[in-house]
Amino acid sequence: MLELLLEKIHDARFMTMLFAAIAASATAYTLITPLLVGDTLSKRMKAVASERERIRQRERDRLRNDKVSLRQSPKQIVSRVVDDLNLGKWVAQEAARDKLQMAGYRGQAPYITFLFFRMVTPIVLLLAAILYVFVIAHLKQPLPVKIGICVAAAYLGLQAPMLFLRNAISKRQLSIKRAFPDALDLLLICVESGMSIEMAFRKVSMEIGAQSVPLAEEFTLTTAELSYLQDRKVAYENLAKRTGLDGVKSVCLALQQSERYGTPLGQALRVMAQENRDMRMSAAEKKAAALPPKLTVPMIVFFLPVLFVVILGPTGIKLAALH
């Protein structure tokens, strides 16, 4: 069985067919998945709305006996492994909690899970690399090269959770960045109509959810924090910290100044909305300008050979027929 598996792995025709089948399945999955996705907006908004009660209970506990309740309880096995091995000391990073919040993972449970996979993933990839290099493939390479491959696999496993977090953060920030100028316009309309800032945030979070669920979540959390935190400045700072976007940070700074000095909020929001819209347009223009250089290699590798075959193919067939 093992010999058959190795023979199939080293068979170029079989591997080509396998990769073609995987590519076709991935394409079909990509096309079909959007048709099967249901409306998860209401479910996610309910989960975020419950944050108000958690914040209220947390503030009550803090005022009563300075104890803060956790939002979620991590799985017992994962928590036990993290506590027994003291992973919070060995594999933790100072910025891990902030990155988890920026990716949309709040509470202690995601942090414990991150530490668990931070330890498990390098071990699993290291064992898999050792099994493949020394047992399955029997690579005819020097021993230092084999050891280097195993060490590289372990390092990749160590960085895999951080890569996952960076990918999740980039996707979430992109969604927020696209919808933020429109949210500022709605916030400006609500403020100029006479609403308080809490009611404005709540109304915008309900309206902007169809365009960006992450932004609706952040506005809902900000509404809860503005309602129950003693210092309203902390709520704006938390919003800027959770998003990690320069445009959101500037708006939060303007809101803090308005709260502290009583400056007009409408004009500041109008200017910030225009600036964020200009930033969004400049980012789109930058991507459009970078498209031709990126298309150069695909054009040379994929389009030109096919074009030459189409143009020179009939001539080659006629020359072959004459000979």
Wavefront OBJ file of the C-alpha trace (Angstrom):
o trace
v 0.000 0.000 0.000
v 2.813 2.398 0.891
v 4.695 1.565 -2.311
v 1.553 2.206 -4.375
v 1.062 5.541 -2.632
v 4.661 6.585 -3.298
v 4.347 5.490 -6.923
v 1.224 7.585 -7.385
v 2.830 10.613 -5.712
v 5.791 10.479 -8.105
v 3.577 9.858 -11.166
v 3.439 13.175 -13.046
v 0.292 12.265 -14.991
v -1.614 11.231 -11.874
v -0.567 14.350 -9.955
v -1.585 16.561 -12.896
v -5.014 14.952 -12.985
v -5.316 15.257 -9.193
v -4.452 18.962 -9.181
v -6.819 19.569 -12.099
v -9.618 17.852 -10.201
v -8.850 19.926 -7.093
v -8.860 23.139 -9.128
v -12.177 22.234 -10.783
v -13.726 21.379 -7.409
v -12.463 24.628 -5.891
v -13.914 26.604 -8.794
v -17.278 24.899 -8.469
v -17.248 25.452 -4.696
v -16.445 29.142 -5.179
v -19.342 29.576 -7.599
v -21.892 27.584 -5.601
v -21.062 28.803 -2.064
v -22.556 32.329 -2.446
v -25.856 30.764 -3.524
v -26.052 28.621 -0.377
v -25.067 31.241 2.195
v -27.974 32.335 4.308
v -28.573 35.652 6.021
v -26.245 35.546 9.018
v -26.574 39.257 9.740
v -29.381 38.891 12.280
v -27.573 36.089 14.127
v -24.331 38.047 14.378
v -26.096 41.234 15.414
v -27.900 39.375 18.186
v -24.581 38.039 19.429
v -23.092 41.523 19.408
v -26.173 43.059 21.009
v -25.723 40.754 23.985
v -22.428 42.545 24.626
v -24.431 45.354 26.238
v -25.567 43.047 29.025
v -22.056 41.677 29.463
v -20.590 45.169 29.771
v -23.325 46.158 32.239
v -22.655 43.094 34.365
v -18.905 43.612 34.156
v -19.174 47.218 35.342
v -21.488 46.210 38.170
v -19.050 43.525 39.287
v -16.145 45.942 39.085
v -17.933 48.531 41.176
v -19.014 45.918 43.686
v -15.933 43.802 44.257
v -13.478 44.660 41.423
v -14.000 41.322 39.722
v -14.513 41.068 35.951
v -16.408 38.117 34.531
v -15.129 36.435 31.391
v -17.234 36.688 28.253
v -16.771 33.088 27.175
v -15.431 29.930 28.719
v -12.809 28.168 26.626
v -13.020 24.440 26.085
v -11.928 22.486 29.124
v -9.219 20.440 27.384
v -7.676 23.449 25.663
v -7.767 25.518 28.837
v -6.229 22.698 30.865
v -3.368 22.258 28.398
v -2.649 25.995 28.363
v -2.719 26.227 32.152
v -0.681 23.071 32.821
v 2.070 23.966 30.354
v 2.009 27.671 31.299
v 1.728 28.678 27.659
v 0.775 32.190 28.649
v 4.409 32.668 29.647
v 6.225 30.765 26.890
v 4.351 31.309 23.612
v 2.224 34.374 24.353
v 2.795 37.712 22.672
v 1.923 41.125 24.017
v 0.092 42.105 20.834
v -1.840 38.820 20.561
v -4.919 40.080 22.419
v -5.029 43.277 20.366
v -4.698 41.332 17.128
v -7.467 38.956 18.182
v -9.760 41.916 18.880
v -8.872 43.460 15.535
v -9.761 40.143 13.877
v -13.140 40.088 15.640
v -12.312 37.476 18.299
v -13.215 38.927 21.686
v -12.904 37.428 25.126
v -10.603 34.992 26.867
v -11.619 31.862 24.936
v -10.087 32.954 21.575
v -6.862 33.910 23.363
v -6.606 30.502 25.044
v -7.312 28.798 21.710
v -4.648 30.913 20.018
v -2.056 29.872 22.610
v -3.066 26.228 22.200
v -2.619 26.233 18.427
v 0.543 28.289 18.827
v 1.995 25.259 20.617
v 0.301 22.388 18.750
v 0.815 23.513 15.134
v 4.668 23.497 15.178
v 4.713 20.053 16.795
v 2.271 18.598 14.268
v 4.112 20.006 11.254
v 7.474 18.931 12.669
v 6.284 15.336 13.155
v 4.708 15.332 9.682
v 7.936 16.611 8.118
v 10.031 13.998 9.966
v 7.639 11.241 8.894
v 7.726 12.333 5.252
v 11.462 13.045 4.998
v 12.837 10.053 6.893
v 10.119 7.383 6.490
v 7.927 7.941 3.432
v 10.020 9.737 0.819
v 13.533 8.571 1.790
v 15.030 11.727 0.330
v 18.547 11.287 -1.037
v 19.782 14.472 0.546
v 22.446 15.140 3.183
v 21.375 14.966 6.789
v 21.692 18.757 7.385
v 19.291 19.385 4.488
v 16.732 16.997 5.977
v 17.077 18.606 9.394
v 16.683 22.031 7.772
v 13.444 20.931 6.112
v 12.066 19.744 9.452
v 13.100 22.967 11.213
v 11.509 25.032 8.425
v 8.256 23.067 8.822
v 8.281 23.701 12.575
v 8.906 27.419 12.040
v 6.060 27.545 9.520
v 3.788 25.938 12.106
v 4.868 28.516 14.677
v 3.985 31.374 12.331
v 0.775 29.816 10.968
v -1.545 31.186 13.728
v -0.136 34.689 13.247
v -0.588 34.419 9.481
v -4.191 33.375 10.047
v -4.725 36.380 12.310
v -3.161 38.788 9.815
v -5.399 37.443 7.056
v -8.513 37.782 9.215
v -7.505 41.319 10.250
v -6.916 42.410 6.658
v -10.315 41.087 5.540
v -12.092 42.746 8.446
v -10.294 46.063 7.946
v -11.104 46.018 4.246
v -14.810 45.577 4.981
v -14.746 48.395 7.546
v -12.719 50.695 5.302
v -15.160 50.344 2.407
v -18.252 51.098 4.481
v -16.828 53.679 6.899
v -17.383 56.832 4.753
v -21.044 55.920 4.249
v -21.350 55.237 7.969
v -19.944 58.699 8.717
v -22.531 60.256 6.395
v -25.299 58.437 8.244
v -23.768 59.435 11.577
v -23.668 63.069 10.446
v -27.341 62.975 9.429
v -28.304 61.458 12.787
v -26.280 64.007 14.780
v -27.594 67.002 12.831
v -31.153 65.758 13.266
v -30.770 66.124 17.041
v -29.910 62.591 18.133
v -27.405 61.961 20.892
v -24.164 60.284 19.925
v -25.269 56.984 21.534
v -28.525 56.925 19.580
v -26.646 57.918 16.421
v -24.214 55.028 16.787
v -27.073 52.627 17.468
v -29.057 53.787 14.441
v -26.047 53.640 12.127
v -25.139 50.151 13.364
v -28.602 48.947 12.355
v -28.442 50.584 8.920
v -24.844 49.789 7.979
v -25.101 46.062 8.804
v -26.219 45.199 5.277
v -23.032 46.753 3.884
v -20.470 45.753 6.525
v -21.252 43.429 9.403
v -17.877 44.032 11.158
v -18.501 47.796 11.203
v -22.007 47.227 12.563
v -20.515 45.057 15.317
v -17.978 47.730 16.252
v -20.604 50.465 16.357
v -22.865 48.297 18.514
v -20.033 47.679 20.971
v -19.242 51.390 20.998
v -22.891 52.141 21.776
v -22.792 49.756 24.726
v -19.522 51.207 26.026
v -20.779 54.790 25.686
v -23.825 53.815 27.738
v -22.081 52.017 30.589
v -18.445 53.080 30.843
v -17.688 55.878 33.248
v -15.250 57.633 30.899
v -16.665 58.078 27.398
v -13.161 58.718 26.076
v -12.333 55.047 26.703
v -15.146 53.951 24.367
v -13.684 55.956 21.475
v -10.183 54.717 22.239
v -11.438 51.126 22.244
v -13.124 51.634 18.871
v -9.891 52.939 17.344
v -7.914 50.124 18.965
v -10.258 47.375 17.751
v -10.249 48.553 14.131
v -6.631 49.661 13.749
v -7.461 52.033 10.867
v -6.091 55.559 10.576
v -9.418 56.922 9.355
v -11.274 55.522 12.359
v -8.579 56.824 14.723
v -8.922 60.354 13.359
v -12.705 60.256 13.726
v -12.409 58.946 17.281
v -9.977 61.758 18.090
v -12.440 64.307 16.725
v -15.215 62.775 18.830
v -13.012 62.948 21.929
v -12.247 66.608 21.296
v -15.924 67.327 20.791
v -16.741 65.618 24.098
v -13.991 67.496 25.939
v -14.071 70.988 24.436
v -17.591 71.179 23.045
v -16.497 71.773 19.444
v -19.129 71.390 16.676
v -19.409 67.730 15.789
v -21.271 68.076 12.492
v -18.531 69.921 10.636
v -15.864 67.527 11.912
v -17.852 64.506 10.762
v -18.441 66.085 7.353
v -14.719 66.700 6.860
v -13.790 63.228 8.119
v -16.314 61.590 5.794
v -14.853 63.400 2.796
v -11.304 62.480 3.825
v -12.201 58.802 4.214
v -13.977 58.845 0.864
v -10.878 60.345 -0.751
v -8.719 57.693 0.915
v -10.988 54.964 -0.441
v -10.826 56.434 -3.947
v -7.031 56.773 -3.817
v -6.711 53.159 -2.725
v -8.875 52.055 -5.670
v -6.783 54.165 -8.070
v -3.601 52.676 -6.643
v -4.881 49.144 -7.252
v -5.942 50.065 -10.784
v -2.500 51.544 -11.523
v -0.785 48.394 -10.227
v -2.865 46.095 -12.445
v -0.868 46.320 -15.732
v 2.481 45.250 -14.180
v 0.753 42.368 -12.414
v -0.802 41.184 -15.695
v 2.543 41.104 -17.524
v 3.689 37.688 -16.288
v 0.291 35.963 -16.758
v 0.077 37.415 -20.268
v 3.527 36.062 -21.168
v 3.032 32.663 -19.552
v -0.587 31.892 -20.463
v -1.893 34.132 -23.258
v 1.039 34.473 -25.633
v 1.713 30.702 -26.075
v -1.955 30.085 -26.844
v -1.958 33.022 -29.259
v 1.104 31.668 -31.070
v -0.490 28.222 -31.320
v -3.675 29.706 -32.806
v -1.763 31.858 -35.300
v 1.002 29.438 -36.306
v -0.957 26.216 -35.872
v -2.622 26.081 -39.336
v 0.665 26.980 -41.040
v 2.465 24.202 -39.166
v -0.244 21.686 -40.089
v 0.027 22.627 -43.804
v 3.828 22.371 -43.743
v 3.593 18.990 -42.077
v 1.095 17.820 -44.729
v 3.416 18.916 -47.562
v 6.293 16.922 -46.164
l 1 2 3 4 5 6 7 8 9 10 11 12 13 14 15 16 17 18 19 20 21 22 23 24 25 26 27 28 29 30 31 32 33 34 35 36 37 38 39 40 41 42 43 44 45 46 47 48 49 50 51 52 53 54 55 56 57 58 59 60 61 62 63 64 65 66 67 68 69 70 71 72 73 74 75 76 77 78 79 80 81 82 83 84 85 86 87 88 89 90 91 92 93 94 95 96 97 98 99 100 101 102 103 104 105 106 107 108 109 110 111 112 113 114 115 116 117 118 119 120 121 122 123 124 125 126 127 128 129 130 131 132 133 134 135 136 137 138 139 140 141 142 143 144 145 146 147 148 149 150 151 152 153 154 155 156 157 158 159 160 161 162 163 164 165 166 167 168 169 170 171 172 173 174 175 176 177 178 179 180 181 182 183 184 185 186 187 188 189 190 191 192 193 194 195 196 197 198 199 200 201 202 203 204 205 206 207 208 209 210 211 212 213 214 215 216 217 218 219 220 221 222 223 224 225 226 227 228 229 230 231 232 233 234 235 236 237 238 239 240 241 242 243 244 245 246 247 248 249 250 251 252 253 254 255 256 257 258 259 260 261 262 263 264 265 266 267 268 269 270 271 272 273 274 275 276 277 278 279 280 281 282 283 284 285 286 287 288 289 290 291 292 293 294 295 296 297 298 299 300 301 302 303 304 305 306 307 308 309 310 311 312 313 314 315 316 317 318 319 320 321 322 323
